[in-house]
Amino acid sequence: MKFGPVKLADAEGAVLGHAVKTEAQRLPKGHRLSRTDIATLAEANVEEVVVARLDADDLLENEAAARIAAAIAPDHLRFSPAATGRVNVYSTVSGLFVANRAIVDRLNRIDPAITLACLADHTAVATGDMVATIKIIPLAVPERFVEQAENMLRAEAAFEVKPFVPHRTALIATELPSLKPQVMDKTHTVLAARLLRSGSHLVTERRVAHTEGAVAAAIADLEPDHDLIVIFGASAVADPDDVIPAAIRRAGGVVEHVGMPVDPGNLLVLGRITKLPVVGAPGCARSPKENGFDWILDRLLAGEWPNSEDITGLGVGGLLTEIPTRPQPREQTTSPPRGPARIVVLAAGRASRMGASGGHKLLAEFDGVPLVRRTVETALAADAGNVVVVTGHRESDIRASLAGLPVTLVSNPDHAAGMASSLVAGVSALGPEAGGVLVMLADMPSVTGDHLRKMIEVFDNEGRQAVVRAVSEGQRGNPVILPRETFSAVRQLVGDVGARHIVERCGLPVIDVELGEAARLDLDTPEAIIAAGGVLKE
């Protein structure tokens, strides 16, 4: 293939290297120029174009990408049509993505023109998740390179998705006077949630004394009716002959491995009773935050059986984010004093559900006051210090409605991408002294200053180390207070999503504060605004 500028008269049959736009038409990159195209461009006084002129054995980018994708075993995978030299690969099941690094590396070293990028080895995926992408870099590639890639992929899989298999799971939890029943209740809830993504269920829980005999008896009793047994000890495993591994052996089982080079998650025990996996969970698995237990559980639920070599090979990448609530963190440090939570009001959205009314809901007036101003005045009434307001859609109008209020205005030029960008903008505007952020939506007129003060008081009473969430009769609502520990996760959010995933996976306590109907009353439609007593404005 030869790439570069040529005279228009010499370009027939060549492939455009860059899009060409005239008043009459637009020809995209990758378009093969016909005689008609040449004539039309000549009429527009185009004299030169950048093209790729193919050699006899060259394949265009889309054909090359499609052929390479077709060489991948299609089990549990869906492939997008080739476009701009790219084929995306998606999982059709919830399962474990497993990559063969040697094959992926070899394929990427055939020629720089051919690339395959995929998820990290042993990544849990849900149905519909993208797991890999094939991209041809230039507009065409020699067919011999494509054939080499095809032969390689047909000989050995570069990756696959192993579907999760539902497991009937039993939980054995040992008891000591020092372990609160609330902790054991939370352990049950967190484990049940972990199992759900595989279609598995926690069908039995047995609470027994923290002794070898009691645990062994429970294992023997539960083994016939379950596919997996998980044991949470009231005390951490300190030795290969401690209570949990000793109990597995006493029940007639085998202990495959004790400990793993993943932190949090070091103190894991993996054993079996014949073919039944028995896992002694580390204490950090009482938290929903990712830890080494997740890695082993995912493999078991996908039908793998990790051996000692597999487990001891997890050290690279095994240093995971610390779980703030761990009883024995990695470092005992003296943290600087935590400042109070600051309020961020999100007022950047397009209000797409307003339809063709022509009005912006945040500019609707209630007793002559724009909704957004009313909301911000409520935030100021909470006496929580500086209030940040994130603006975007119809920014000049929103800012004009806030004239004279002592707030910090933050512009979000990416507001059309969804709520996540506004959250990121708001949190990024906070100073290092902020101990948390109270995220307030600008379209919730029933939330009062007293409501906000009530939530902030609960946050303060929890040492500013818990998520505080408004609820209405137990149903999740808004606002929500996120502690400083979550800020890095917030900054990684993308798309039209809020912080719900962060709340569920941060590993911090979540305290619900009942606000009644106010926690779930937002004004998203013209009818809702009118019903609430508002007057729409252009």
Secondary structure, 3 states (H helix, E strand, C coil): CEEEEEEHHHCCCCEECCCEECCCCEECCCCECCHHHHHHHHHCCCCEEEEEECCCCEEEHHHHHHHHHHCCCCCCEEECCCECCEEEEEECCCEEEEECHHHHHHHHCCCCCEEEEECCCCEEECCCCEEEEEEECCCEEEHHHHHHHHHHHHHCCCEEEEECCCCEEEEEEEECCCCCHHHHHHHHHHHHHHHHCCCCEEEEEEEEECCHHHHHHHHHHHHHHCCEEEEECCCCCCCCCCHHHHHHHHCCCEEEEECCCCECCCCCEEEEECCEEEEEECHHHHCCCCCHHHHHHHHHHCCCCCCHHHHHCCCCCCECCCCCCCCCCCCCCCCCCCCCEEEEEEECCCCHHHHHHCCCHHHCEECCEEHHHHHHHHHHHCCCCCEEEEECCCHHHHHHHCCCCCEEEEECCCHHHCHHHHHHHHHHCCCCCCCEEEEEECCCCCCCHHHHHHHHHHHHHCCCCCEEEEEECCEEEEEEEEEHHHHHHHCCCCCCCCCHHHHHHCCCCEEEEECHHHHCCCCCCHHHHHHCCCECCC
